[in-house]
Amino acid sequence: MAAIDFHALGQVVWVSLVAGVGVSVLFSLVIFGAAKAGDARREGQDGQALAFGALAVTAMVVFSVAVVVGVVVMLHKG
């Protein structure tokens, strides 16, 4: 019977939890920023629209990088 490495198992659990929540929050910020930017633009608040648009773009870039890093890590673990 194989020994169970509880340290490695625990590390997998907390890393996947942090990654899952982090990626979900990032994509939520993309949706939030894009929606608020559209609302602000329609109301003529150009400064707020720019700020929310920048939030959406920044969150999308970080989200995309996280997804690419995740795929690269999965492909190199085999």
PDB file of N, CA, C and O in Angstrom, chain B, residues numbered from 101:
ATOM      1  N   MET B 101       0.837  -1.179   0.000  1.00  0.00           N
ATOM      2  CA  MET B 101       0.000   0.000   0.000  1.00  0.00           C
ATOM      3  C   MET B 101       0.879   1.238   0.000  1.00  0.00           C
ATOM      4  O   MET B 101       1.843   1.321   0.762  1.00  0.00           O
ATOM      5  N   ALA B 102       0.556   2.182  -0.836  1.00  0.00           N
ATOM      6  CA  ALA B 102       1.366   3.389  -0.987  1.00  0.00           C
ATOM      7  C   ALA B 102       1.105   4.350   0.166  1.00  0.00           C
ATOM      8  O   ALA B 102      -0.006   4.451   0.687  1.00  0.00           O
ATOM      9  N   ALA B 103       2.160   5.043   0.540  1.00  0.00           N
ATOM     10  CA  ALA B 103       2.037   6.054   1.588  1.00  0.00           C
ATOM     11  C   ALA B 103       1.417   7.314   0.990  1.00  0.00           C
ATOM     12  O   ALA B 103       1.670   7.659  -0.164  1.00  0.00           O
ATOM     13  N   ILE B 104       0.616   7.983   1.779  1.00  0.00           N
ATOM     14  CA  ILE B 104      -0.033   9.212   1.318  1.00  0.00           C
ATOM     15  C   ILE B 104       0.774  10.394   1.816  1.00  0.00           C
ATOM     16  O   ILE B 104       1.044  10.516   3.011  1.00  0.00           O
ATOM     17  N   ASP B 105       1.158  11.264   0.896  1.00  0.00           N
ATOM     18  CA  ASP B 105       1.896  12.476   1.238  1.00  0.00           C
ATOM     19  C   ASP B 105       0.874  13.577   1.545  1.00  0.00           C
ATOM     20  O   ASP B 105       0.408  14.274   0.644  1.00  0.00           O
ATOM     21  N   PHE B 106       0.536  13.720   2.826  1.00  0.00           N
ATOM     22  CA  PHE B 106      -0.494  14.679   3.211  1.00  0.00           C
ATOM     23  C   PHE B 106      -0.049  16.120   2.996  1.00  0.00           C
ATOM     24  O   PHE B 106      -0.883  16.992   2.752  1.00  0.00           O
ATOM     25  N   HIS B 107       1.240  16.378   3.081  1.00  0.00           N
ATOM     26  CA  HIS B 107       1.733  17.735   2.820  1.00  0.00           C
ATOM     27  C   HIS B 107       1.469  18.125   1.366  1.00  0.00           C
ATOM     28  O   HIS B 107       0.968  19.216   1.095  1.00  0.00           O
ATOM     29  N   ALA B 108       1.801  17.241   0.439  1.00  0.00           N
ATOM     30  CA  ALA B 108       1.570  17.525  -0.977  1.00  0.00           C
ATOM     31  C   ALA B 108       0.079  17.609  -1.278  1.00  0.00           C
ATOM     32  O   ALA B 108      -0.347  18.457  -2.062  1.00  0.00           O
ATOM     33  N   LEU B 109      -0.706  16.750  -0.672  1.00  0.00           N
ATOM     34  CA  LEU B 109      -2.148  16.771  -0.876  1.00  0.00           C
ATOM     35  C   LEU B 109      -2.747  18.082  -0.365  1.00  0.00           C
ATOM     36  O   LEU B 109      -3.591  18.686  -1.028  1.00  0.00           O
ATOM     37  N   GLY B 110      -2.310  18.513   0.805  1.00  0.00           N
ATOM     38  CA  GLY B 110      -2.777  19.786   1.356  1.00  0.00           C
ATOM     39  C   GLY B 110      -2.380  20.959   0.483  1.00  0.00           C
ATOM     40  O   GLY B 110      -3.150  21.904   0.306  1.00  0.00           O
ATOM     41  N   GLN B 111      -1.171  20.895  -0.065  1.00  0.00           N
ATOM     42  CA  GLN B 111      -0.709  21.968  -0.946  1.00  0.00           C
ATOM     43  C   GLN B 111      -1.560  22.035  -2.215  1.00  0.00           C
ATOM     44  O   GLN B 111      -1.902  23.124  -2.677  1.00  0.00           O
ATOM     45  N   VAL B 112      -1.894  20.899  -2.767  1.00  0.00           N
ATOM     46  CA  VAL B 112      -2.747  20.869  -3.956  1.00  0.00           C
ATOM     47  C   VAL B 112      -4.108  21.479  -3.641  1.00  0.00           C
ATOM     48  O   VAL B 112      -4.650  22.236  -4.447  1.00  0.00           O
ATOM     49  N   VAL B 113      -4.661  21.157  -2.482  1.00  0.00           N
ATOM     50  CA  VAL B 113      -5.986  21.663  -2.110  1.00  0.00           C
ATOM     51  C   VAL B 113      -5.963  23.182  -1.968  1.00  0.00           C
ATOM     52  O   VAL B 113      -6.818  23.859  -2.538  1.00  0.00           O
ATOM     53  N   TRP B 114      -5.000  23.736  -1.218  1.00  0.00           N
ATOM     54  CA  TRP B 114      -5.041  25.183  -0.998  1.00  0.00           C
ATOM     55  C   TRP B 114      -4.655  25.960  -2.244  1.00  0.00           C
ATOM     56  O   TRP B 114      -5.196  27.041  -2.479  1.00  0.00           O
ATOM     57  N   VAL B 115      -3.732  25.439  -3.054  1.00  0.00           N
ATOM     58  CA  VAL B 115      -3.353  26.144  -4.284  1.00  0.00           C
ATOM     59  C   VAL B 115      -4.518  26.154  -5.269  1.00  0.00           C
ATOM     60  O   VAL B 115      -4.781  27.178  -5.900  1.00  0.00           O
ATOM     61  N   SER B 116      -5.214  25.038  -5.409  1.00  0.00           N
ATOM     62  CA  SER B 116      -6.345  25.005  -6.338  1.00  0.00           C
ATOM     63  C   SER B 116      -7.495  25.874  -5.833  1.00  0.00           C
ATOM     64  O   SER B 116      -8.205  26.483  -6.633  1.00  0.00           O
ATOM     65  N   LEU B 117      -7.684  25.938  -4.525  1.00  0.00           N
ATOM     66  CA  LEU B 117      -8.714  26.805  -3.964  1.00  0.00           C
ATOM     67  C   LEU B 117      -8.397  28.275  -4.236  1.00  0.00           C
ATOM     68  O   LEU B 117      -9.262  29.031  -4.679  1.00  0.00           O
ATOM     69  N   VAL B 118      -7.166  28.670  -3.970  1.00  0.00           N
ATOM     70  CA  VAL B 118      -6.749  30.059  -4.212  1.00  0.00           C
ATOM     71  C   VAL B 118      -6.839  30.390  -5.707  1.00  0.00           C
ATOM     72  O   VAL B 118      -7.326  31.457  -6.078  1.00  0.00           O
ATOM     73  N   ALA B 119      -6.374  29.485  -6.553  1.00  0.00           N
ATOM     74  CA  ALA B 119      -6.415  29.731  -7.992  1.00  0.00           C
ATOM     75  C   ALA B 119      -7.855  29.821  -8.496  1.00  0.00           C
ATOM     76  O   ALA B 119      -8.180  30.706  -9.287  1.00  0.00           O
ATOM     77  N   GLY B 120      -8.704  28.924  -8.050  1.00  0.00           N
ATOM     78  CA  GLY B 120     -10.101  28.940  -8.483  1.00  0.00           C
ATOM     79  C   GLY B 120     -10.826  30.205  -8.068  1.00  0.00           C
ATOM     80  O   GLY B 120     -11.528  30.818  -8.872  1.00  0.00           O
ATOM     81  N   VAL B 121     -10.657  30.592  -6.821  1.00  0.00           N
ATOM     82  CA  VAL B 121     -11.305  31.818  -6.333  1.00  0.00           C
ATOM     83  C   VAL B 121     -10.685  33.041  -7.014  1.00  0.00           C
ATOM     84  O   VAL B 121     -11.398  33.964  -7.410  1.00  0.00           O
ATOM     85  N   GLY B 122      -9.367  33.043  -7.148  1.00  0.00           N
ATOM     86  CA  GLY B 122      -8.690  34.189  -7.768  1.00  0.00           C
ATOM     87  C   GLY B 122      -9.110  34.408  -9.209  1.00  0.00           C
ATOM     88  O   GLY B 122      -9.381  35.539  -9.609  1.00  0.00           O
ATOM     89  N   VAL B 123      -9.167  33.344  -9.989  1.00  0.00           N
ATOM     90  CA  VAL B 123      -9.558  33.465 -11.396  1.00  0.00           C
ATOM     91  C   VAL B 123     -11.025  33.892 -11.492  1.00  0.00           C
ATOM     92  O   VAL B 123     -11.381  34.686 -12.363  1.00  0.00           O
ATOM     93  N   SER B 124     -11.867  33.378 -10.617  1.00  0.00           N
ATOM     94  CA  SER B 124     -13.283  33.773 -10.627  1.00  0.00           C
ATOM     95  C   SER B 124     -13.452  35.248 -10.284  1.00  0.00           C
ATOM     96  O   SER B 124     -14.246  35.949 -10.912  1.00  0.00           O
ATOM     97  N   VAL B 125     -12.711  35.714  -9.297  1.00  0.00           N
ATOM     98  CA  VAL B 125     -12.785  37.127  -8.912  1.00  0.00           C
ATOM     99  C   VAL B 125     -12.269  38.017 -10.041  1.00  0.00           C
ATOM    100  O   VAL B 125     -12.850  39.066 -10.321  1.00  0.00           O
ATOM    101  N   LEU B 126     -11.188  37.605 -10.685  1.00  0.00           N
ATOM    102  CA  LEU B 126     -10.662  38.394 -11.806  1.00  0.00           C
ATOM    103  C   LEU B 126     -11.691  38.532 -12.923  1.00  0.00           C
ATOM    104  O   LEU B 126     -11.907  39.630 -13.436  1.00  0.00           O
ATOM    105  N   PHE B 127     -12.323  37.430 -13.299  1.00  0.00           N
ATOM    106  CA  PHE B 127     -13.297  37.526 -14.378  1.00  0.00           C
ATOM    107  C   PHE B 127     -14.526  38.320 -13.937  1.00  0.00           C
ATOM    108  O   PHE B 127     -15.146  38.998 -14.757  1.00  0.00           O
ATOM    109  N   SER B 128     -14.883  38.245 -12.661  1.00  0.00           N
ATOM    110  CA  SER B 128     -15.985  39.063 -12.143  1.00  0.00           C
ATOM    111  C   SER B 128     -15.647  40.546 -12.250  1.00  0.00           C
ATOM    112  O   SER B 128     -16.519  41.364 -12.540  1.00  0.00           O
ATOM    113  N   LEU B 129     -14.385  40.894 -12.017  1.00  0.00           N
ATOM    114  CA  LEU B 129     -13.957  42.290 -12.158  1.00  0.00           C
ATOM    115  C   LEU B 129     -14.026  42.735 -13.619  1.00  0.00           C
ATOM    116  O   LEU B 129     -14.333  43.894 -13.899  1.00  0.00           O
ATOM    117  N   VAL B 130     -13.746  41.835 -14.538  1.00  0.00           N
ATOM    118  CA  VAL B 130     -13.876  42.160 -15.963  1.00  0.00           C
ATOM    119  C   VAL B 130     -15.326  42.524 -16.279  1.00  0.00           C
ATOM    120  O   VAL B 130     -15.592  43.549 -16.906  1.00  0.00           O
ATOM    121  N   ILE B 131     -16.248  41.689 -15.848  1.00  0.00           N
ATOM    122  CA  ILE B 131     -17.671  41.934 -16.121  1.00  0.00           C
ATOM    123  C   ILE B 131     -18.150  43.199 -15.418  1.00  0.00           C
ATOM    124  O   ILE B 131     -18.851  44.018 -16.012  1.00  0.00           O
ATOM    125  N   PHE B 132     -17.771  43.356 -14.151  1.00  0.00           N
ATOM    126  CA  PHE B 132     -18.175  44.539 -13.379  1.00  0.00           C
ATOM    127  C   PHE B 132     -17.656  45.819 -14.021  1.00  0.00           C
ATOM    128  O   PHE B 132     -18.408  46.774 -14.214  1.00  0.00           O
ATOM    129  N   GLY B 133     -16.367  45.833 -14.351  1.00  0.00           N
ATOM    130  CA  GLY B 133     -15.766  47.030 -14.949  1.00  0.00           C
ATOM    131  C   GLY B 133     -16.384  47.371 -16.292  1.00  0.00           C
ATOM    132  O   GLY B 133     -16.635  48.542 -16.578  1.00  0.00           O
ATOM    133  N   ALA B 134     -16.629  46.373 -17.112  1.00  0.00           N
ATOM    134  CA  ALA B 134     -17.222  46.627 -18.431  1.00  0.00           C
ATOM    135  C   ALA B 134     -18.653  47.156 -18.301  1.00  0.00           C
ATOM    136  O   ALA B 134     -19.046  48.076 -19.017  1.00  0.00           O
ATOM    137  N   ALA B 135     -19.418  46.576 -17.396  1.00  0.00           N
ATOM    138  CA  ALA B 135     -20.808  47.029 -17.205  1.00  0.00           C
ATOM    139  C   ALA B 135     -20.856  48.450 -16.663  1.00  0.00           C
ATOM    140  O   ALA B 135     -21.620  49.284 -17.148  1.00  0.00           O
ATOM    141  N   LYS B 136     -20.032  48.718 -15.652  1.00  0.00           N
ATOM    142  CA  LYS B 136     -20.015  50.062 -15.062  1.00  0.00           C
ATOM    143  C   LYS B 136     -19.478  51.099 -16.046  1.00  0.00           C
ATOM    144  O   LYS B 136     -19.933  52.243 -16.048  1.00  0.00           O
ATOM    145  N   ALA B 137     -18.513  50.708 -16.884  1.00  0.00           N
ATOM    146  CA  ALA B 137     -17.981  51.635 -17.886  1.00  0.00           C
ATOM    147  C   ALA B 137     -19.071  52.008 -18.883  1.00  0.00           C
ATOM    148  O   ALA B 137     -19.193  53.170 -19.271  1.00  0.00           O
ATOM    149  N   GLY B 138     -19.858  51.028 -19.294  1.00  0.00           N
ATOM    150  CA  GLY B 138     -20.960  51.315 -20.215  1.00  0.00           C
ATOM    151  C   GLY B 138     -22.001  52.224 -19.595  1.00  0.00           C
ATOM    152  O   GLY B 138     -22.490  53.150 -20.242  1.00  0.00           O
ATOM    153  N   ASP B 139     -22.342  51.962 -18.339  1.00  0.00           N
ATOM    154  CA  ASP B 139     -23.314  52.810 -17.639  1.00  0.00           C
ATOM    155  C   ASP B 139     -22.797  54.241 -17.504  1.00  0.00           C
ATOM    156  O   ASP B 139     -23.519  55.204 -17.762  1.00  0.00           O
ATOM    157  N   ALA B 140     -21.542  54.361 -17.098  1.00  0.00           N
ATOM    158  CA  ALA B 140     -20.961  55.693 -16.907  1.00  0.00           C
ATOM    159  C   ALA B 140     -20.870  56.440 -18.238  1.00  0.00           C
ATOM    160  O   ALA B 140     -21.111  57.647 -18.285  1.00  0.00           O
ATOM    161  N   ARG B 141     -20.530  55.742 -19.308  1.00  0.00           N
ATOM    162  CA  ARG B 141     -20.426  56.376 -20.627  1.00  0.00           C
ATOM    163  C   ARG B 141     -21.788  56.896 -21.080  1.00  0.00           C
ATOM    164  O   ARG B 141     -21.887  57.993 -21.631  1.00  0.00           O
ATOM    165  N   ARG B 142     -22.840  56.103 -20.845  1.00  0.00           N
ATOM    166  CA  ARG B 142     -24.192  56.535 -21.225  1.00  0.00           C
ATOM    167  C   ARG B 142     -24.654  57.736 -20.419  1.00  0.00           C
ATOM    168  O   ARG B 142     -25.435  58.552 -20.910  1.00  0.00           O
ATOM    169  N   GLU B 143     -24.175  57.851 -19.182  1.00  0.00           N
ATOM    170  CA  GLU B 143     -24.564  58.980 -18.331  1.00  0.00           C
ATOM    171  C   GLU B 143     -23.662  60.188 -18.531  1.00  0.00           C
ATOM    172  O   GLU B 143     -23.848  61.212 -17.872  1.00  0.00           O
ATOM    173  N   GLY B 144     -22.695  60.087 -19.422  1.00  0.00           N
ATOM    174  CA  GLY B 144     -21.823  61.226 -19.716  1.00  0.00           C
ATOM    175  C   GLY B 144     -20.697  61.421 -18.725  1.00  0.00           C
ATOM    176  O   GLY B 144     -20.079  62.486 -18.702  1.00  0.00           O
ATOM    177  N   GLN B 145     -20.416  60.433 -17.914  1.00  0.00           N
ATOM    178  CA  GLN B 145     -19.331  60.528 -16.931  1.00  0.00           C
ATOM    179  C   GLN B 145     -18.083  59.869 -17.519  1.00  0.00           C
ATOM    180  O   GLN B 145     -17.786  58.705 -17.252  1.00  0.00           O
ATOM    181  N   ASP B 146     -17.370  60.643 -18.320  1.00  0.00           N
ATOM    182  CA  ASP B 146     -16.250  60.092 -19.069  1.00  0.00           C
ATOM    183  C   ASP B 146     -15.098  59.639 -18.177  1.00  0.00           C
ATOM    184  O   ASP B 146     -14.437  58.646 -18.481  1.00  0.00           O
ATOM    185  N   GLY B 147     -14.854  60.343 -17.097  1.00  0.00           N
ATOM    186  CA  GLY B 147     -13.773  59.960 -16.184  1.00  0.00           C
ATOM    187  C   GLY B 147     -14.030  58.612 -15.527  1.00  0.00           C
ATOM    188  O   GLY B 147     -13.142  57.763 -15.457  1.00  0.00           O
ATOM    189  N   GLN B 148     -15.235  58.430 -15.055  1.00  0.00           N
ATOM    190  CA  GLN B 148     -15.593  57.148 -14.448  1.00  0.00           C
ATOM    191  C   GLN B 148     -15.592  56.030 -15.477  1.00  0.00           C
ATOM    192  O   GLN B 148     -15.177  54.908 -15.187  1.00  0.00           O
ATOM    193  N   ALA B 149     -16.056  56.340 -16.678  1.00  0.00           N
ATOM    194  CA  ALA B 149     -16.068  55.331 -17.737  1.00  0.00           C
ATOM    195  C   ALA B 149     -14.645  54.884 -18.051  1.00  0.00           C
ATOM    196  O   ALA B 149     -14.395  53.696 -18.255  1.00  0.00           O
ATOM    197  N   LEU B 150     -13.726  55.822 -18.090  1.00  0.00           N
ATOM    198  CA  LEU B 150     -12.327  55.494 -18.350  1.00  0.00           C
ATOM    199  C   LEU B 150     -11.745  54.646 -17.225  1.00  0.00           C
ATOM    200  O   LEU B 150     -11.024  53.682 -17.482  1.00  0.00           O
ATOM    201  N   ALA B 151     -12.052  55.001 -15.988  1.00  0.00           N
ATOM    202  CA  ALA B 151     -11.523  54.250 -14.838  1.00  0.00           C
ATOM    203  C   ALA B 151     -12.072  52.817 -14.816  1.00  0.00           C
ATOM    204  O   ALA B 151     -11.319  51.866 -14.606  1.00  0.00           O
ATOM    205  N   PHE B 152     -13.368  52.669 -15.032  1.00  0.00           N
ATOM    206  CA  PHE B 152     -13.951  51.328 -15.039  1.00  0.00           C
ATOM    207  C   PHE B 152     -13.478  50.526 -16.253  1.00  0.00           C
ATOM    208  O   PHE B 152     -13.292  49.312 -16.163  1.00  0.00           O
ATOM    209  N   GLY B 153     -13.287  51.197 -17.371  1.00  0.00           N
ATOM    210  CA  GLY B 153     -12.747  50.518 -18.544  1.00  0.00           C
ATOM    211  C   GLY B 153     -11.332  50.030 -18.305  1.00  0.00           C
ATOM    212  O   GLY B 153     -10.963  48.929 -18.715  1.00  0.00           O
ATOM    213  N   ALA B 154     -10.541  50.863 -17.635  1.00  0.00           N
ATOM    214  CA  ALA B 154      -9.167  50.461 -17.301  1.00  0.00           C
ATOM    215  C   ALA B 154      -9.169  49.275 -16.338  1.00  0.00           C
ATOM    216  O   ALA B 154      -8.340  48.373 -16.460  1.00  0.00           O
ATOM    217  N   LEU B 155     -10.097  49.275 -15.386  1.00  0.00           N
ATOM    218  CA  LEU B 155     -10.233  48.140 -14.476  1.00  0.00           C
ATOM    219  C   LEU B 155     -10.561  46.865 -15.249  1.00  0.00           C
ATOM    220  O   LEU B 155      -9.970  45.815 -15.000  1.00  0.00           O
ATOM    221  N   ALA B 156     -11.497  46.957 -16.180  1.00  0.00           N
ATOM    222  CA  ALA B 156     -11.892  45.789 -16.962  1.00  0.00           C
ATOM    223  C   ALA B 156     -10.742  45.269 -17.811  1.00  0.00           C
ATOM    224  O   ALA B 156     -10.519  44.060 -17.882  1.00  0.00           O
ATOM    225  N   VAL B 157     -10.019  46.160 -18.448  1.00  0.00           N
ATOM    226  CA  VAL B 157      -8.903  45.745 -19.312  1.00  0.00           C
ATOM    227  C   VAL B 157      -7.784  45.135 -18.480  1.00  0.00           C
ATOM    228  O   VAL B 157      -7.225  44.102 -18.848  1.00  0.00           O
ATOM    229  N   THR B 158      -7.457  45.770 -17.363  1.00  0.00           N
ATOM    230  CA  THR B 158      -6.391  45.251 -16.497  1.00  0.00           C
ATOM    231  C   THR B 158      -6.754  43.877 -15.944  1.00  0.00           C
ATOM    232  O   THR B 158      -5.926  42.966 -15.938  1.00  0.00           O
ATOM    233  N   ALA B 159      -7.985  43.734 -15.481  1.00  0.00           N
ATOM    234  CA  ALA B 159      -8.420  42.443 -14.954  1.00  0.00           C
ATOM    235  C   ALA B 159      -8.419  41.378 -16.046  1.00  0.00           C
ATOM    236  O   ALA B 159      -8.095  40.222 -15.776  1.00  0.00           O
ATOM    237  N   MET B 160      -8.778  41.752 -17.278  1.00  0.00           N
ATOM    238  CA  MET B 160      -8.779  40.787 -18.382  1.00  0.00           C
ATOM    239  C   MET B 160      -7.361  40.346 -18.731  1.00  0.00           C
ATOM    240  O   MET B 160      -7.130  39.177 -19.039  1.00  0.00           O
ATOM    241  N   VAL B 161      -6.417  41.274 -18.683  1.00  0.00           N
ATOM    242  CA  VAL B 161      -5.026  40.920 -18.965  1.00  0.00           C
ATOM    243  C   VAL B 161      -4.500  39.963 -17.896  1.00  0.00           C
ATOM    244  O   VAL B 161      -3.876  38.953 -18.222  1.00  0.00           O
ATOM    245  N   VAL B 162      -4.750  40.275 -16.626  1.00  0.00           N
ATOM    246  CA  VAL B 162      -4.277  39.411 -15.538  1.00  0.00           C
ATOM    247  C   VAL B 162      -4.973  38.055 -15.604  1.00  0.00           C
ATOM    248  O   VAL B 162      -4.337  37.024 -15.388  1.00  0.00           O
ATOM    249  N   PHE B 163      -6.272  38.045 -15.901  1.00  0.00           N
ATOM    250  CA  PHE B 163      -7.018  36.798 -16.064  1.00  0.00           C
ATOM    251  C   PHE B 163      -6.417  35.949 -17.186  1.00  0.00           C
ATOM    252  O   PHE B 163      -6.210  34.747 -17.019  1.00  0.00           O
ATOM    253  N   SER B 164      -6.142  36.571 -18.313  1.00  0.00           N
ATOM    254  CA  SER B 164      -5.570  35.845 -19.450  1.00  0.00           C
ATOM    255  C   SER B 164      -4.203  35.265 -19.119  1.00  0.00           C
ATOM    256  O   SER B 164      -3.899  34.130 -19.486  1.00  0.00           O
ATOM    257  N   VAL B 165      -3.384  36.040 -18.430  1.00  0.00           N
ATOM    258  CA  VAL B 165      -2.062  35.550 -18.027  1.00  0.00           C
ATOM    259  C   VAL B 165      -2.209  34.362 -17.078  1.00  0.00           C
ATOM    260  O   VAL B 165      -1.476  33.380 -17.198  1.00  0.00           O
ATOM    261  N   ALA B 166      -3.146  34.444 -16.142  1.00  0.00           N
ATOM    262  CA  ALA B 166      -3.356  33.345 -15.198  1.00  0.00           C
ATOM    263  C   ALA B 166      -3.790  32.075 -15.921  1.00  0.00           C
ATOM    264  O   ALA B 166      -3.336  30.983 -15.581  1.00  0.00           O
ATOM    265  N   VAL B 167      -4.654  32.208 -16.904  1.00  0.00           N
ATOM    266  CA  VAL B 167      -5.113  31.039 -17.657  1.00  0.00           C
ATOM    267  C   VAL B 167      -3.956  30.436 -18.459  1.00  0.00           C
ATOM    268  O   VAL B 167      -3.789  29.217 -18.484  1.00  0.00           O
ATOM    269  N   VAL B 168      -3.166  31.279 -19.107  1.00  0.00           N
ATOM    270  CA  VAL B 168      -2.035  30.780 -19.893  1.00  0.00           C
ATOM    271  C   VAL B 168      -1.017  30.097 -18.991  1.00  0.00           C
ATOM    272  O   VAL B 168      -0.510  29.028 -19.330  1.00  0.00           O
ATOM    273  N   VAL B 169      -0.714  30.699 -17.847  1.00  0.00           N
ATOM    274  CA  VAL B 169       0.231  30.083 -16.911  1.00  0.00           C
ATOM    275  C   VAL B 169      -0.311  28.744 -16.425  1.00  0.00           C
ATOM    276  O   VAL B 169       0.444  27.778 -16.314  1.00  0.00           O
ATOM    277  N   GLY B 170      -1.589  28.675 -16.139  1.00  0.00           N
ATOM    278  CA  GLY B 170      -2.189  27.415 -15.708  1.00  0.00           C
ATOM    279  C   GLY B 170      -2.081  26.329 -16.759  1.00  0.00           C
ATOM    280  O   GLY B 170      -1.769  25.181 -16.445  1.00  0.00           O
ATOM    281  N   VAL B 171      -2.340  26.691 -18.003  1.00  0.00           N
ATOM    282  CA  VAL B 171      -2.238  25.699 -19.083  1.00  0.00           C
ATOM    283  C   VAL B 171      -0.797  25.245 -19.270  1.00  0.00           C
ATOM    284  O   VAL B 171      -0.535  24.057 -19.454  1.00  0.00           O
ATOM    285  N   VAL B 172       0.133  26.186 -19.222  1.00  0.00           N
ATOM    286  CA  VAL B 172       1.555  25.828 -19.372  1.00  0.00           C
ATOM    287  C   VAL B 172       1.996  24.914 -18.245  1.00  0.00           C
ATOM    288  O   VAL B 172       2.708  23.940 -18.492  1.00  0.00           O
ATOM    289  N   VAL B 173       1.597  25.198 -17.025  1.00  0.00           N
ATOM    290  CA  VAL B 173       1.967  24.340 -15.890  1.00  0.00           C
ATOM    291  C   VAL B 173       1.373  22.940 -16.065  1.00  0.00           C
ATOM    292  O   VAL B 173       2.051  21.945 -15.809  1.00  0.00           O
ATOM    293  N   MET B 174       0.117  22.857 -16.498  1.00  0.00           N
ATOM    294  CA  MET B 174      -0.492  21.541 -16.695  1.00  0.00           C
ATOM    295  C   MET B 174       0.208  20.749 -17.797  1.00  0.00           C
ATOM    296  O   MET B 174       0.368  19.535 -17.676  1.00  0.00           O
ATOM    297  N   LEU B 175       0.623  21.414 -18.858  1.00  0.00           N
ATOM    298  CA  LEU B 175       1.285  20.713 -19.956  1.00  0.00           C
ATOM    299  C   LEU B 175       2.687  20.261 -19.610  1.00  0.00           C
ATOM    300  O   LEU B 175       3.174  19.283 -20.178  1.00  0.00           O
ATOM    301  N   HIS B 176       3.352  20.950 -18.689  1.00  0.00           N
ATOM    302  CA  HIS B 176       4.732  20.586 -18.332  1.00  0.00           C
ATOM    303  C   HIS B 176       4.831  19.678 -17.123  1.00  0.00           C
ATOM    304  O   HIS B 176       5.934  19.277 -16.750  1.00  0.00           O
ATOM    305  N   LYS B 177       3.714  19.342 -16.501  1.00  0.00           N
ATOM    306  CA  LYS B 177       3.748  18.482 -15.315  1.00  0.00           C
ATOM    307  C   LYS B 177       3.791  17.000 -15.653  1.00  0.00           C
ATOM    308  O   LYS B 177       4.060  16.181 -14.775  1.00  0.00           O
ATOM    309  N   GLY B 178       3.536  16.640 -16.886  1.00  0.00           N
ATOM    310  CA  GLY B 178       3.448  15.232 -17.272  1.00  0.00           C
ATOM    311  C   GLY B 178       4.772  14.624 -17.437  1.00  0.00           C
ATOM    312  O   GLY B 178       4.872  13.441 -17.761  1.00  0.00           O
TER     313      GLY B 178
END
